Amino acid sequence: MWYIIRGQITHCVKPSQDLSQNHRLEYILKINCPNRSRDLEWLNYVSLSITCVNKYFFNISKKWHKNDVAWWCILSFRPEIITHSGVVFCTTNNAYTKVVKRGCDVTGLEGLFADTIVEYESGTTARRHPSMPSNQPTSIQAEILYHRELSLDYLQRIYVNEVEHASAIEGQWAICSDKPCVECVMKPELF
C-alpha cells in the first residue's frame, strides 16, 4: 500500500505499469498476473472489482501464488471514486478484449447492470436475476479501471483473513502514515 520512491512515501495504489518500472521495488514487488499481454494499453490503470471480489480471478491468483510467503488483503474504497475523471467501467474482465464493453460516466456505469452480459470470449453470458443485490454488477468479473494513482485517502476499510494480518497492517500503517489507520476487519469468508 505504501511505496517508498526516492525517499518519499506515496500514499496511493499505483498501476502495475508504474510498479514494474520502478527498480527500487525489485526485491519486494509481486506482480499478480504473470501475463498482461491482452490488455497492454490498460497497464496505467488500477483495476478494481465492484461490490464484491471477482472470485474467479481471485482463485486463479491464489493458485499462481500458492508457494509465496505472502497473504492477501482486500482494500475497500469509498464509492465516490467512480465519479472521478478518467474512470472506465468494464462489463466483464477487461482482458476479455473481444467481449468487454467499456464506458465512462453514468452510461458506462449503467452498462454494468444490464440484464445480460457476454462474460467470456466463449460466448457464455451472465444474467441479472431478482435475488442479486442492486449494487452488484451483472457479471462478477465487471471492473472499474482507475487512471493512474488511487489515493489511500479514499480507502475506507481493509479486509483480512487472519487477525495477525490486521495487526501487521496496523503496524505498517503506524510507521508509514501520520493519518489514523482505516478499519481492518477480519472476514475469512471473503477469502
Residue frames as qw, qx, qy, qz and C-alpha x, y, z in Angstrom:
[[0.000, 0.883, 0.469, 0.000, 0.00, 0.00, 0.00],
 [0.136, -0.933, 0.171, 0.286, 2.85, 2.38, 0.63],
 [0.831, 0.385, 0.065, 0.396, 5.50, 2.67, -1.97],
 [0.401, -0.770, 0.143, 0.476, 8.77, 4.29, -0.99],
 [0.669, 0.564, 0.246, 0.417, 10.03, 6.07, -4.07],
 [0.374, 0.576, -0.139, 0.714, 13.06, 8.39, -3.96],
 [0.253, 0.022, -0.596, 0.762, 12.89, 8.50, -0.18],
 [0.401, -0.058, 0.158, -0.901, 9.25, 9.57, -0.09],
 [0.259, 0.238, 0.921, -0.170, 6.24, 7.50, 0.79],
 [0.317, -0.071, -0.437, -0.839, 3.49, 7.62, -1.80],
 [0.351, 0.138, 0.723, -0.580, 0.16, 7.16, -0.08],
 [0.648, 0.382, -0.120, -0.648, -1.64, 5.53, -3.01],
 [0.791, 0.110, 0.595, 0.090, -2.30, 2.40, -5.02],
 [0.101, 0.619, -0.478, -0.615, -0.32, 2.52, -8.25],
 [0.871, 0.388, -0.059, -0.296, -0.99, 0.80, -11.58],
 [0.918, -0.145, 0.278, 0.244, 1.18, -2.20, -12.42],
 [0.624, 0.661, 0.019, 0.416, 2.96, -0.25, -15.18],
 [0.081, -0.880, 0.277, -0.377, 4.35, 2.21, -12.62],
 [0.760, -0.535, 0.359, -0.084, 5.36, -0.54, -10.21],
 [0.930, 0.127, 0.232, 0.255, 7.13, -2.74, -12.73],
 [0.513, 0.724, -0.056, 0.458, 9.18, 0.22, -13.96],
 [0.288, -0.861, 0.287, -0.304, 10.49, 1.12, -10.52],
 [0.671, 0.309, -0.627, 0.247, 13.78, -0.67, -9.83],
 [0.142, -0.425, 0.593, -0.669, 13.57, 0.21, -6.12],
 [0.784, -0.125, 0.263, -0.548, 10.74, -2.32, -5.76],
 [0.545, 0.408, -0.705, -0.198, 12.72, -5.11, -7.44],
 [0.245, 0.152, -0.916, 0.277, 13.02, -7.34, -4.35],
 [0.231, 0.182, 0.708, -0.642, 9.60, -6.79, -2.81],
 [0.527, 0.279, -0.147, -0.789, 7.27, -6.41, -5.78],
 [0.354, 0.128, 0.925, 0.041, 4.96, -9.31, -6.60],
 [0.386, 0.146, -0.373, -0.831, 3.10, -8.85, -9.86],
 [0.664, 0.062, 0.567, -0.483, -0.19, -10.68, -9.53],
 [0.835, 0.469, 0.217, -0.188, -0.87, -11.66, -13.13],
 [0.630, -0.322, 0.503, 0.496, 2.06, -13.28, -14.96],
 [0.328, 0.194, 0.617, 0.688, 0.83, -12.31, -18.44],
 [0.174, 0.681, 0.352, -0.618, -0.80, -8.96, -19.20],
 [0.225, -0.105, 0.606, 0.755, -0.31, -9.11, -22.97],
 [0.095, 0.563, 0.771, 0.281, -4.06, -8.99, -23.68],
 [0.106, -0.925, -0.361, -0.047, -4.56, -5.56, -22.12],
 [0.627, -0.007, -0.057, 0.777, -1.24, -3.75, -22.55],
 [0.079, 0.519, 0.160, 0.836, -2.86, -0.38, -23.23],
 [0.548, -0.702, -0.232, -0.391, -4.55, -0.52, -19.80],
 [0.751, -0.124, -0.447, 0.470, -1.48, -1.11, -17.63],
 [0.172, 0.220, -0.257, 0.925, -1.54, 2.51, -16.45],
 [0.575, -0.441, -0.147, -0.673, -4.87, 1.89, -14.72],
 [0.190, -0.175, 0.849, -0.462, -5.60, 0.36, -11.31],
 [0.496, -0.170, -0.712, -0.466, -8.09, -2.48, -11.76],
 [0.263, -0.116, 0.632, -0.720, -10.82, -2.70, -9.12],
 [0.151, -0.362, -0.909, -0.142, -13.68, -5.13, -8.51],
 [0.314, -0.324, -0.049, -0.891, -17.09, -3.69, -7.73],
 [0.730, -0.388, 0.018, -0.562, -19.11, -4.55, -4.61],
 [0.889, -0.316, 0.330, -0.031, -17.50, -7.98, -4.26],
 [0.258, -0.558, 0.698, 0.368, -14.25, -9.64, -5.25],
 [0.716, 0.407, -0.418, -0.384, -14.03, -11.31, -8.67],
 [0.776, -0.369, 0.489, -0.149, -13.92, -14.82, -7.15],
 [0.920, 0.366, 0.085, 0.110, -12.86, -16.48, -10.41],
 [0.458, 0.736, -0.309, 0.391, -9.79, -14.31, -10.85],
 [0.393, -0.709, 0.457, -0.366, -9.03, -14.32, -7.12],
 [0.924, -0.175, 0.332, -0.071, -8.98, -18.13, -7.01],
 [0.816, 0.496, -0.046, 0.293, -6.67, -18.26, -10.03],
 [0.115, 0.824, -0.357, 0.424, -4.40, -15.65, -8.42],
 [0.665, -0.564, 0.427, -0.239, -4.20, -17.69, -5.23],
 [0.967, 0.102, 0.198, 0.127, -3.07, -20.70, -7.30],
 [0.562, 0.719, -0.176, 0.370, -0.42, -18.63, -9.09],
 [0.027, 0.693, -0.460, 0.555, 0.98, -17.56, -5.72],
 [0.871, -0.402, -0.206, -0.193, 0.33, -20.64, -3.57],
 [0.846, -0.086, -0.241, 0.468, 4.03, -21.04, -2.72],
 [0.190, 0.639, -0.140, 0.732, 4.65, -17.37, -1.96],
 [0.397, -0.353, -0.602, 0.596, 5.32, -16.25, 1.58],
 [0.118, -0.110, -0.052, -0.986, 2.62, -13.62, 1.42],
 [0.117, 0.479, 0.826, -0.274, -1.00, -13.15, 2.32],
 [0.052, 0.499, 0.525, 0.688, -3.94, -11.37, 0.76],
 [0.038, 0.466, 0.500, -0.729, -5.96, -8.41, 1.93],
 [0.199, 0.635, 0.622, 0.413, -8.91, -6.71, 0.26],
 [0.130, -0.173, -0.131, 0.967, -8.95, -2.93, 0.02],
 [0.091, 0.713, 0.692, 0.064, -12.40, -1.34, 0.12],
 [0.200, 0.028, 0.077, 0.976, -12.63, 2.18, -1.31],
 [0.265, 0.490, 0.426, -0.713, -15.37, 4.75, -0.89],
 [0.533, 0.534, 0.643, 0.127, -17.92, 4.62, -3.74],
 [0.163, 0.914, 0.044, -0.369, -17.27, 8.25, -4.70],
 [0.344, -0.458, 0.607, 0.551, -14.17, 7.16, -6.64],
 [0.477, 0.385, 0.736, 0.288, -16.43, 6.06, -9.51],
 [0.215, 0.927, 0.292, -0.092, -17.21, 9.73, -10.15],
 [0.369, -0.672, 0.318, 0.558, -13.56, 10.69, -10.64],
 [0.490, 0.746, -0.262, -0.366, -12.28, 11.83, -14.01],
 [0.269, 0.549, -0.775, -0.160, -10.79, 9.11, -16.20],
 [0.519, -0.088, 0.801, -0.286, -12.61, 6.17, -14.60],
 [0.482, 0.197, -0.650, -0.554, -13.54, 3.45, -17.11],
 [0.715, -0.078, 0.521, -0.459, -16.23, 0.84, -16.45],
 [0.258, 0.284, -0.861, -0.334, -15.85, -2.68, -17.90],
 [0.795, -0.121, -0.108, -0.584, -18.80, -5.06, -18.22],
 [0.986, -0.136, -0.074, 0.067, -16.56, -8.10, -17.64],
 [0.697, -0.447, 0.233, 0.510, -12.85, -8.78, -17.15],
 [0.215, 0.867, -0.181, -0.412, -11.02, -6.10, -19.15],
 [0.243, -0.437, 0.788, 0.359, -8.63, -8.72, -20.54],
 [0.499, 0.369, 0.780, 0.077, -11.51, -10.35, -22.46],
 [0.031, -0.396, 0.224, 0.890, -10.96, -7.85, -25.25],
 [0.076, -0.153, -0.780, -0.602, -13.35, -9.49, -27.73],
 [0.292, -0.584, -0.732, -0.191, -16.41, -9.18, -25.48],
 [0.291, -0.487, -0.427, 0.704, -15.76, -6.47, -22.86],
 [0.112, 0.802, 0.340, 0.477, -17.73, -3.28, -23.29],
 [0.435, -0.236, -0.301, 0.816, -16.07, -0.21, -21.80],
 [0.003, -0.793, -0.372, -0.483, -17.66, 3.10, -20.98],
 [0.259, 0.074, -0.383, 0.883, -17.32, 6.23, -18.90],
 [0.297, -0.155, 0.122, -0.934, -19.64, 8.34, -16.79],
 [0.623, 0.031, 0.486, -0.612, -23.21, 7.27, -15.97],
 [0.808, 0.364, -0.251, -0.388, -23.71, 5.40, -19.25],
 [0.458, 0.411, -0.776, 0.140, -20.64, 3.24, -18.60],
 [0.217, -0.182, 0.766, -0.577, -21.73, 2.54, -15.03],
 [0.734, 0.159, 0.233, -0.618, -25.27, 1.61, -16.08],
 [0.680, 0.407, -0.552, -0.261, -23.83, -0.83, -18.64],
 [0.102, 0.312, -0.894, 0.304, -22.51, -2.97, -15.77],
 [0.387, 0.111, 0.709, -0.579, -26.06, -3.68, -14.65],
 [0.518, 0.196, -0.486, -0.676, -27.55, -4.79, -17.98],
 [0.883, -0.086, 0.184, -0.423, -29.94, -7.75, -17.93],
 [0.963, 0.095, 0.165, 0.189, -27.47, -9.88, -19.90],
 [0.020, -0.866, 0.459, 0.196, -23.71, -9.51, -20.32],
 [0.896, 0.325, -0.275, 0.129, -21.43, -11.58, -22.52],
 [0.593, -0.767, 0.245, 0.005, -18.93, -12.57, -19.88],
 [0.617, -0.368, 0.599, 0.354, -16.39, -14.76, -21.67],
 [0.207, 0.501, -0.549, -0.636, -14.97, -14.93, -25.17],
 [0.107, 0.085, 0.981, 0.138, -16.62, -18.36, -25.47],
 [0.314, -0.339, -0.477, -0.748, -19.96, -16.51, -25.52],
 [0.387, -0.428, -0.762, 0.292, -21.02, -17.52, -22.00],
 [0.128, -0.624, -0.134, -0.760, -23.37, -14.92, -20.56],
 [0.138, -0.190, -0.694, 0.680, -24.17, -13.62, -17.10],
 [0.233, -0.578, -0.551, -0.555, -27.80, -12.81, -16.43],
 [0.155, -0.259, 0.405, -0.863, -29.23, -10.45, -13.88],
 [0.433, -0.395, -0.798, -0.142, -31.71, -12.13, -11.56],
 [0.376, -0.767, -0.197, -0.482, -34.06, -10.70, -8.92],
 [0.793, -0.557, -0.172, 0.177, -32.07, -12.05, -5.97],
 [0.628, 0.236, -0.105, 0.734, -28.93, -10.08, -6.92],
 [0.263, -0.666, -0.278, 0.640, -28.15, -7.08, -4.71],
 [0.379, 0.892, 0.246, -0.005, -28.91, -3.87, -6.59],
 [0.067, -0.913, 0.360, 0.180, -25.30, -2.67, -6.19],
 [0.616, -0.266, 0.689, 0.274, -23.77, -5.84, -7.67],
 [0.328, 0.485, -0.496, -0.641, -22.92, -5.78, -11.39],
 [0.909, 0.191, -0.057, -0.366, -24.43, -8.47, -13.59],
 [0.838, 0.301, -0.396, 0.225, -21.01, -10.06, -14.13],
 [0.730, -0.646, -0.004, 0.223, -18.88, -10.85, -11.09],
 [0.712, -0.021, 0.203, 0.672, -15.92, -10.02, -13.34],
 [0.172, 0.904, 0.203, 0.335, -17.03, -6.44, -14.06],
 [0.635, -0.318, -0.170, 0.683, -14.39, -3.94, -13.09],
 [0.046, 0.994, 0.050, -0.090, -13.51, -0.30, -12.71],
 [0.728, 0.203, -0.013, 0.654, -10.28, 0.95, -14.25],
 [0.257, -0.931, -0.112, 0.232, -8.94, 3.88, -12.26],
 [0.613, 0.687, -0.096, 0.379, -6.47, 6.00, -14.20],
 [0.287, 0.615, -0.477, 0.558, -3.02, 6.35, -12.61],
 [0.218, 0.092, -0.769, 0.593, -2.78, 6.54, -8.82],
 [0.520, -0.608, -0.470, -0.373, -5.65, 5.92, -6.42],
 [0.033, -0.540, 0.478, -0.692, -5.11, 7.84, -3.18],
 [0.400, -0.213, -0.852, 0.263, -5.46, 5.92, 0.06],
 [0.186, 0.015, 0.305, -0.934, -7.45, 8.92, 1.31],
 [0.660, -0.005, -0.271, -0.700, -10.42, 7.10, -0.29],
 [0.458, 0.026, -0.884, 0.092, -9.69, 3.81, 1.47],
 [0.567, -0.488, 0.034, -0.663, -12.49, 3.03, 3.91],
 [0.842, -0.337, 0.351, -0.234, -11.67, -0.48, 5.10],
 [0.312, 0.484, -0.810, -0.112, -9.20, -3.35, 4.76],
 [0.928, -0.160, 0.058, -0.330, -10.44, -6.94, 4.96],
 [0.098, 0.548, -0.828, 0.068, -8.10, -9.69, 6.13],
 [0.777, -0.049, -0.590, -0.214, -8.25, -13.44, 6.57],
 [0.722, -0.275, -0.517, 0.368, -6.48, -13.63, 9.95],
 [0.353, -0.921, -0.146, 0.075, -6.16, -11.37, 12.96],
 [0.649, -0.393, 0.229, 0.610, -2.34, -11.39, 12.60],
 [0.417, 0.418, 0.429, 0.683, -2.73, -9.78, 9.17],
 [0.137, -0.910, -0.291, -0.263, -4.76, -6.94, 10.67],
 [0.588, -0.736, 0.052, 0.332, -2.03, -6.40, 13.26],
 [0.625, -0.035, 0.358, 0.693, 0.65, -6.33, 10.54],
 [0.216, 0.672, 0.408, 0.580, -1.31, -3.75, 8.53],
 [0.333, -0.920, -0.193, -0.071, -1.96, -1.59, 11.56],
 [0.664, -0.533, 0.162, 0.498, 1.75, -1.69, 12.46],
 [0.511, 0.197, 0.406, 0.731, 2.87, -0.78, 8.95],
 [0.020, 0.828, 0.392, 0.400, 0.27, 1.98, 8.79],
 [0.475, -0.855, -0.094, 0.184, 1.53, 3.47, 12.06],
 [0.625, -0.338, 0.292, 0.640, 5.11, 3.52, 10.74],
 [0.390, 0.207, 0.527, 0.726, 4.33, 4.84, 7.25],
 [0.056, -0.652, -0.457, -0.603, 1.49, 7.28, 7.77],
 [0.049, 0.043, -0.448, 0.892, 0.67, 10.19, 10.00],
 [0.569, -0.183, -0.210, -0.774, -3.04, 9.53, 9.44],
 [0.621, -0.185, 0.632, -0.425, -5.14, 7.19, 11.60],
 [0.076, -0.085, 0.953, 0.281, -5.36, 3.63, 10.30],
 [0.615, -0.060, -0.322, -0.717, -8.53, 2.69, 8.47],
 [0.789, -0.214, 0.403, -0.411, -10.64, -0.08, 9.94],
 [0.264, 0.325, -0.892, -0.172, -9.13, -3.57, 9.49],
 [0.789, -0.079, 0.223, -0.566, -11.82, -6.26, 9.54],
 [0.169, -0.224, 0.955, 0.098, -11.21, -9.99, 9.77],
 [0.744, 0.305, 0.148, -0.575, -13.62, -11.64, 7.30],
 [0.357, -0.279, 0.856, 0.247, -12.36, -15.10, 6.31],
 [0.599, 0.475, 0.633, -0.121, -15.47, -15.78, 4.21],
 [0.388, 0.860, -0.098, -0.317, -14.20, -13.28, 1.64],
 [0.015, 0.660, -0.725, -0.198, -11.07, -15.35, 1.08]]
